[in-house]
Amino acid sequence: MKTSPLHHSPNPWALLPLIVFLVSYLVVSIIAGDFYKMPITVAFVLASVVAIGMSKGGKLSNRIEQFCRGAANSNIMLMVLIFILAGAFAQTARSMGAVDATVNLALSVLPGNLLAAGIFLAACFISISVGTSVGTIVALAPVAVGIASKTGMHEAFMLGVTISGAMFGDNLSFISDTTIVATRTQGCKMSDKFKLNIRIALPVAILTAMIYIWMGSGIEAGYEIGAIEWVKVIPYLVVLVTAILGMNVLLVIFTGLLLSGMIGIVTGSLDIWGWNAAMGAGMVNMGELIIVTLLAGGVLEMIRYNGGIDWIILKLTSHIHSSRGAEGSIAALVSFADICTANNTIALIMSGPIAKDIADRFQVDPRRSASLLDMFSCITQGIIPYGAQLLMAAGLSSVTPIEIMKYLYYPYLLGIGAILAIIFRYPRKYA
């Protein structure tokens, strides 16, 4: 009896589930004029139904089983575990006052006449500590708007400063969704990806800070800083240090979770039941991301099985003759996915496996492909006016996302730096 192959030959029709997702999410959202009218989970359910219905896998039960194998592969399940722990840690830290303490600590070192650059550095520090650009914007945007009102600086400018710093940490933090997904899909350690990524991002961040120093110098303002509770900053510092040292990511986040809960109880910010409630709420908050991760894994497996990914790779690489070209195609792939989904984590989940195949074929170092994926997803997410970051900042102020866009110097400069890194094979050690 002849056995069926593990996958079929390159086939563009296998991409129909992806087209269904893009139409149901992107096109419907554009028509509705709101990218949050169509839940991304619903769009992925529709794509999943189409993927199972059109697959060549024989009986319906066999096709469903194939879909489930894609949703439950080891990388997907590890990401789910990380998301669960990261959600519990983030909410526990927030509930016991770690975010406020970190904001106050960052603001306490701001020089009075360098407020714009100081807010940028504060956003960089907070975002790399807490691992979320949106959380950083929520924490700092009100402060940035208040400083703008006291100094006469434009609100859009200060919000652009805040978003720029927030995207720095979103790209580099060890507990950021994007870092987790990029490294897991490419098969490398987060610490290795960080070491490569920082060589490109840090010079750009320094240049951005210098621009903000030049634009904001000479402006002074007084603002009140809350009391700095140093002990509440400890969980973030421990997470940052242990992650840089290369400790297992699950152990890193679990350590931060334990420290946050114990410090909260000792300081009276939380009791045991408050800690339990915070952990539960944090896990629930990750529910949509977990659902999308599982469904995306299943859809991508069906697309792969039916030859869709092979077709994409064939088209992306048909005119590529070097690893430099492969890196450019990886950058274009994840940028396009983010423009379509307005969510850099989902864009990485969708494009990561395809990028891995391209990287393997053209011998691109996994650390480099992970770095490029993360950078370009954050670059694109940081500048699209319908992304959560700009929408959140605009919602906390009286300006529009379009007004903020002209002040997003860090994402623009990082894009230029990343393209130059591809062209000139920087850093050479990883090329």
C-alpha positions as CSV (number, residue, x, y, z in Angstrom):
1,M,0.0,0.0,0.0
2,K,1.4,3.4,-1.0
3,T,1.9,5.8,1.9
4,S,1.1,9.5,1.6
5,P,4.0,12.0,1.6
6,L,4.7,14.3,4.5
7,H,3.9,17.3,2.3
8,H,3.0,18.0,-1.3
9,S,4.8,19.9,-4.1
10,P,4.8,23.7,-4.1
11,N,1.2,24.8,-4.5
12,P,-0.1,28.4,-4.4
13,W,-3.7,27.3,-3.7
14,A,-2.5,26.0,-0.3
15,L,-2.2,29.7,0.7
16,L,-6.0,30.1,0.5
17,P,-6.4,29.9,4.4
18,L,-3.9,32.8,4.7
19,I,-5.9,34.8,2.1
20,V,-9.1,34.1,4.0
21,F,-7.4,35.4,7.2
22,L,-6.1,38.5,5.5
23,V,-9.5,39.3,3.9
24,S,-11.5,38.6,7.0
25,Y,-9.1,40.6,9.3
26,L,-7.4,43.2,7.2
27,V,-10.0,44.0,4.6
28,V,-12.9,43.9,6.9
29,S,-11.1,46.1,9.4
30,I,-10.2,48.7,6.7
31,I,-13.9,48.8,5.6
32,A,-15.1,49.1,9.2
33,G,-12.5,51.8,9.8
34,D,-11.3,50.1,13.0
35,F,-8.7,47.4,13.3
36,Y,-10.3,46.1,16.5
37,K,-13.8,45.6,15.0
38,M,-12.9,42.1,13.8
39,P,-11.3,40.0,16.5
40,I,-8.1,38.3,15.3
41,T,-9.2,35.1,17.0
42,V,-12.4,35.0,14.8
43,A,-10.3,35.6,11.7
44,F,-8.0,32.7,12.6
45,V,-11.0,30.4,13.2
46,L,-12.3,31.1,9.7
47,A,-8.8,30.4,8.3
48,S,-8.7,27.2,10.3
49,V,-12.0,26.0,8.9
50,V,-10.9,26.7,5.4
51,A,-7.4,25.0,6.0
52,I,-9.0,21.8,7.3
53,G,-11.7,21.8,4.6
54,M,-9.4,22.2,1.6
55,S,-6.5,20.0,2.8
56,K,-5.5,16.9,0.8
57,G,-5.1,14.8,4.0
58,G,-7.9,12.3,3.2
59,K,-10.8,11.8,5.7
60,L,-12.0,14.8,7.8
61,S,-10.7,13.1,11.0
62,N,-7.2,12.8,9.4
63,R,-7.2,16.4,8.4
64,I,-8.3,17.6,11.9
65,E,-5.5,15.4,13.4
66,Q,-3.0,17.0,11.1
67,F,-4.2,20.4,12.2
68,C,-3.9,19.5,15.9
69,R,-0.3,18.2,15.4
70,G,0.6,21.6,14.0
71,A,-1.1,23.4,16.9
72,A,0.6,21.2,19.5
73,N,4.2,21.0,18.3
74,S,6.8,21.4,20.9
75,N,7.7,25.0,20.0
76,I,4.1,26.2,20.1
77,M,3.5,24.5,23.5
78,L,6.7,26.0,24.9
79,M,5.6,29.4,23.8
80,V,2.2,28.9,25.4
81,L,3.9,28.0,28.8
82,I,6.1,31.1,28.5
83,F,3.1,33.3,27.8
84,I,1.2,31.9,30.8
85,L,4.1,32.5,33.2
86,A,4.9,35.9,31.6
87,G,1.3,37.0,32.1
88,A,1.2,35.9,35.7
89,F,4.5,37.7,36.4
90,A,3.5,40.9,34.6
91,Q,0.2,41.3,36.4
92,T,1.7,40.4,39.8
93,A,4.5,42.9,39.4
94,R,2.0,45.6,38.3
95,S,-0.4,44.8,41.3
96,M,2.4,45.1,43.9
97,G,3.6,48.4,42.5
98,A,6.7,47.4,40.6
99,V,5.8,49.4,37.5
100,D,5.2,52.6,39.5
101,A,8.4,52.1,41.3
102,T,10.3,51.5,38.1
103,V,8.8,54.7,36.5
104,N,9.7,56.8,39.6
105,L,13.2,55.4,39.6
106,A,13.7,56.2,35.9
107,L,12.3,59.7,36.3
108,S,14.4,60.4,39.4
109,V,17.6,60.5,37.2
110,L,16.2,62.8,34.5
111,P,18.2,66.0,34.2
112,G,15.8,69.0,34.2
113,N,16.9,70.5,30.9
114,L,17.0,67.2,29.0
115,L,13.5,66.0,29.5
116,A,12.9,64.6,26.1
117,A,16.0,62.5,26.1
118,G,15.3,61.5,29.7
119,I,11.8,60.2,28.8
120,F,13.3,58.3,25.9
121,L,15.9,56.6,28.2
122,A,13.2,56.0,30.9
123,A,11.0,54.3,28.2
124,C,14.0,52.2,27.1
125,F,14.7,51.1,30.6
126,I,11.1,50.4,31.5
127,S,10.3,48.5,28.3
128,I,13.3,46.3,28.5
129,S,12.5,45.5,32.1
130,V,8.8,44.8,31.7
131,G,8.9,43.4,28.2
132,T,5.9,45.2,26.7
133,S,5.8,48.4,24.6
134,V,2.1,49.0,25.3
135,G,2.6,48.6,29.0
136,T,5.4,51.2,28.9
137,I,3.3,53.6,26.9
138,V,0.4,53.2,29.3
139,A,2.9,54.0,32.2
140,L,4.8,56.8,30.7
141,A,2.5,58.5,28.2
142,P,0.5,60.4,30.9
143,V,3.8,61.6,32.3
144,A,5.1,62.7,28.9
145,V,1.8,64.5,28.2
146,G,2.0,66.3,31.6
147,I,5.6,67.4,30.9
148,A,4.6,68.6,27.5
149,S,1.9,70.8,29.0
150,K,4.2,72.3,31.5
151,T,7.1,73.0,29.1
152,G,5.3,74.0,25.9
153,M,6.6,71.0,24.0
154,H,4.2,69.5,21.5
155,E,2.3,66.5,22.9
156,A,2.9,64.5,19.7
157,F,6.7,65.0,20.1
158,M,6.8,63.7,23.6
159,L,4.5,60.8,22.7
160,G,6.9,60.0,19.8
161,V,9.7,60.0,22.3
162,T,7.8,57.6,24.5
163,I,6.9,55.2,21.7
164,S,10.5,55.2,20.4
165,G,11.8,54.1,23.8
166,A,9.0,51.6,24.2
167,M,9.9,49.9,20.9
168,F,13.6,49.7,22.0
169,G,12.7,47.4,24.9
170,D,10.0,45.5,23.0
171,N,12.7,44.5,20.5
172,L,15.3,43.5,23.2
173,S,13.6,42.5,26.4
174,F,13.9,38.8,27.4
175,I,10.3,38.6,28.5
176,S,8.9,40.3,25.4
177,D,6.5,38.2,23.3
178,T,8.5,39.1,20.2
179,T,11.8,37.9,21.6
180,I,10.3,34.6,22.8
181,V,8.6,33.8,19.4
182,A,11.6,35.0,17.3
183,T,14.1,32.8,19.2
184,R,11.8,29.8,19.5
185,T,10.9,29.7,15.8
186,Q,14.6,30.1,14.8
187,G,16.0,27.7,17.4
188,C,18.5,29.9,19.2
189,K,19.0,31.2,22.7
190,M,17.5,34.5,23.7
191,S,20.9,35.6,25.2
192,D,22.6,35.0,21.9
193,K,20.0,36.9,19.9
194,F,20.3,39.7,22.4
195,K,24.1,40.0,22.0
196,L,23.7,40.3,18.2
197,N,20.6,42.6,18.4
198,I,22.2,45.0,20.8
199,R,25.1,45.7,18.5
200,I,22.6,47.2,15.9
201,A,20.0,48.7,18.3
202,L,22.3,50.4,20.8
203,P,24.1,52.7,18.4
204,V,20.7,53.6,16.9
205,A,19.3,54.3,20.4
206,I,22.4,56.5,21.2
207,L,21.9,58.5,18.0
208,T,18.2,58.9,18.8
209,A,18.9,60.1,22.3
210,M,21.3,62.7,20.8
211,I,18.6,63.9,18.5
212,Y,16.2,64.2,21.4
213,I,18.8,66.1,23.4
214,W,19.3,68.5,20.6
215,M,15.5,69.0,20.1
216,G,14.6,69.2,23.8
217,S,17.6,71.1,25.2
218,G,17.0,74.4,27.0
219,I,13.6,73.4,28.2
220,E,13.1,73.1,31.9
221,A,10.2,72.1,34.0
222,G,9.3,71.0,37.5
223,Y,7.4,67.8,38.1
224,E,6.8,65.7,41.2
225,I,8.3,62.3,41.4
226,G,6.7,59.7,43.7
227,A,8.6,57.9,46.4
228,I,11.0,55.4,45.0
229,E,10.4,52.0,46.6
230,W,13.7,50.3,45.6
231,V,12.7,46.9,46.8
232,K,9.9,46.7,44.3
233,V,12.3,47.2,41.4
234,I,14.2,44.1,42.4
235,P,12.1,41.6,40.4
236,Y,12.7,43.4,37.1
237,L,16.4,43.7,37.8
238,V,16.7,40.0,38.7
239,V,14.8,39.0,35.5
240,L,17.0,41.3,33.4
241,V,20.3,40.0,34.9
242,T,19.4,36.3,35.0
243,A,18.2,36.4,31.4
244,I,21.3,38.1,30.2
245,L,23.3,35.4,31.9
246,G,21.5,32.8,29.9
247,M,19.3,31.1,32.5
248,N,16.4,29.1,31.1
249,V,13.6,31.5,30.2
250,L,10.9,29.6,32.1
251,L,13.1,29.7,35.2
252,V,13.8,33.4,34.7
253,I,10.1,34.3,34.6
254,F,9.2,31.9,37.4
255,T,11.9,33.5,39.6
256,G,10.5,37.0,38.8
257,L,7.0,35.8,39.6
258,L,8.1,34.4,43.0
259,L,10.1,37.6,43.9
260,S,7.2,39.8,42.9
261,G,4.7,37.9,45.0
262,M,6.9,37.6,48.1
263,I,8.0,41.3,47.9
264,G,4.3,42.3,47.5
265,I,3.4,40.3,50.6
266,V,6.3,41.6,52.7
267,T,5.6,45.2,51.8
268,G,1.9,44.8,52.3
269,S,1.0,45.7,48.7
270,L,-0.5,42.2,48.3
271,D,-1.8,39.4,50.4
272,I,-1.8,35.8,49.4
273,W,-5.2,36.0,47.9
274,G,-4.3,39.2,46.0
275,W,-1.3,37.4,44.6
276,N,-3.5,34.5,43.5
277,A,-5.9,36.9,41.9
278,A,-3.1,38.8,40.1
279,M,-1.6,35.6,38.7
280,G,-5.0,34.4,37.5
281,A,-5.8,37.7,35.9
282,G,-2.4,37.8,34.2
283,M,-2.9,34.3,32.8
284,V,-6.4,35.1,31.5
285,N,-5.0,38.3,29.9
286,M,-2.8,36.1,27.7
287,G,-5.8,34.0,26.6
288,E,-6.2,35.7,23.2
289,L,-2.5,35.4,22.4
290,I,-2.5,31.7,23.4
291,I,-5.6,31.0,21.3
292,V,-4.1,32.8,18.3
293,T,-0.8,31.0,18.7
294,L,-2.5,27.5,18.7
295,L,-4.7,28.3,15.7
296,A,-1.8,29.9,13.8
297,G,0.3,26.8,14.4
298,G,-2.5,24.6,13.1
299,V,-3.1,26.8,10.0
300,L,0.6,27.0,9.2
301,E,0.9,23.2,9.5
302,M,-1.9,22.7,6.9
303,I,-0.4,25.3,4.6
304,R,3.0,23.6,4.9
305,Y,1.5,20.1,4.4
306,N,-0.2,21.2,1.2
307,G,2.8,22.9,-0.3
308,G,2.1,26.5,0.4
309,I,5.2,27.3,2.4
310,D,7.4,25.6,-0.2
311,W,5.7,27.8,-2.9
312,I,6.4,31.0,-0.8
313,I,10.0,30.0,-0.3
314,L,10.4,29.2,-4.0
315,K,9.0,32.6,-5.0
316,L,11.0,34.5,-2.3
317,T,14.2,32.8,-3.2
318,S,13.9,32.5,-7.0
319,H,16.1,35.5,-7.5
320,I,18.3,35.1,-4.4
321,H,21.8,33.8,-4.7
322,S,23.3,34.7,-1.4
323,S,22.6,34.8,2.3
324,R,22.4,38.6,2.1
325,G,19.4,38.2,-0.3
326,A,17.9,35.6,2.1
327,E,18.1,38.0,5.0
328,G,16.4,40.7,2.9
329,S,13.6,38.3,2.1
330,I,13.1,37.4,5.8
331,A,12.9,41.2,6.6
332,A,10.4,41.8,3.9
333,L,8.3,38.7,4.9
334,V,7.9,39.7,8.6
335,S,7.3,43.4,7.7
336,F,4.5,42.4,5.3
337,A,3.0,40.1,7.9
338,D,2.9,42.9,10.4
339,I,1.4,45.4,8.1
340,C,-1.4,42.8,7.5
341,T,-2.0,41.9,11.1
342,A,-1.1,45.1,13.0
343,N,0.4,42.8,15.7
344,N,4.1,42.0,15.7
345,T,3.8,38.9,17.8
346,I,1.2,37.4,15.5
347,A,3.3,38.4,12.5
348,L,6.3,36.5,14.0
349,I,4.2,33.4,14.7
350,M,3.1,33.4,11.0
351,S,6.4,34.2,9.4
352,G,8.8,32.5,11.8
353,P,8.6,29.0,10.4
354,I,8.9,30.2,6.8
355,A,11.9,32.4,7.8
356,K,13.5,29.3,9.4
357,D,13.2,27.3,6.2
358,I,14.8,30.2,4.2
359,A,17.6,30.6,6.8
360,D,18.4,26.9,6.7
361,R,18.4,26.8,2.9
362,F,20.8,29.8,2.6
363,Q,22.9,29.1,5.7
364,V,21.8,32.2,7.6
365,D,22.8,32.0,11.3
366,P,19.7,31.3,13.5
367,R,20.8,34.1,15.8
368,R,20.8,36.5,12.8
369,S,17.5,35.4,11.4
370,A,15.9,35.7,14.9
371,S,17.4,39.2,15.3
372,L,16.2,40.3,11.8
373,L,12.7,38.9,12.5
374,D,12.4,40.7,15.8
375,M,13.8,44.0,14.6
376,F,11.7,44.3,11.5
377,S,8.5,43.2,13.2
378,C,9.1,45.9,15.9
379,I,10.1,48.5,13.3
380,T,6.9,48.0,11.3
381,Q,4.7,47.8,14.4
382,G,6.2,51.0,15.8
383,I,5.3,53.1,12.8
384,I,1.9,51.9,11.5
385,P,-0.8,54.3,12.6
386,Y,-3.3,51.6,13.2
387,G,-1.0,49.6,15.6
388,A,-1.8,49.3,19.3
389,Q,1.2,51.4,20.2
390,L,0.2,54.6,18.3
391,L,-3.5,54.1,19.0
392,M,-2.8,53.7,22.7
393,A,-0.6,56.8,22.8
394,A,-3.2,58.9,20.9
395,G,-5.9,57.6,23.1
396,L,-4.1,59.0,26.2
397,S,-3.7,62.4,24.6
398,S,-5.4,64.9,22.3
399,V,-3.3,64.2,19.2
400,T,-3.8,61.7,16.3
401,P,-1.5,58.8,15.4
402,I,-0.6,60.5,12.2
403,E,0.7,63.5,14.1
404,I,2.9,61.3,16.3
405,M,4.5,59.4,13.3
406,K,6.8,62.2,12.3
407,Y,8.6,62.0,15.7
408,L,9.2,58.3,15.7
409,Y,12.9,58.7,15.1
410,Y,14.1,55.4,16.7
411,P,12.0,53.0,14.6
412,Y,12.9,54.9,11.4
413,L,16.6,54.9,12.2
414,L,16.5,51.3,13.4
415,G,15.1,50.4,10.0
416,I,17.9,52.1,8.2
417,G,20.5,50.5,10.6
418,A,19.0,47.0,10.1
419,I,19.1,47.4,6.3
420,L,22.7,48.6,6.4
421,A,23.5,45.6,8.7
422,I,22.2,43.3,5.9
423,I,24.0,45.1,3.1
424,F,27.4,45.3,4.9
425,R,27.1,41.9,6.8
426,Y,27.3,43.6,10.2
427,P,28.2,42.2,12.7
428,R,30.6,40.0,10.8
429,K,30.9,37.5,13.6
430,Y,27.3,36.3,12.9
431,A,27.2,36.8,9.1
